[in-house]
Amino acid sequence: MAWYVYILLCGDGTLYTGSTTDVARRLARHQSGKGAKYTRSRLPLSLAYQEELPDKSAALRREAAVKRLSRPQKLALISAGPPDRI
């Protein structure tokens, strides 16, 4: 089963990074206010980036790596688009 790392652009201009098996379902949860506590008060949200990974372990490692990036580095990642993986 494929996993995804995603970045959301929040209504206040901040970025939120997460991982899931179903980006559309997870985005809908965030947008409904039932996602992460961080995103609840930062609506509206839009999907800025997603990257497919082969499994949960790889997705969690990649999510942690993306979270360590600075804001300018995350914006560069978004602009460049996801790397070819799998």
Order of alpha helices (4+ residues) and beta strands (2+ residues): beta-beta-alpha-alpha-beta-alpha-alpha
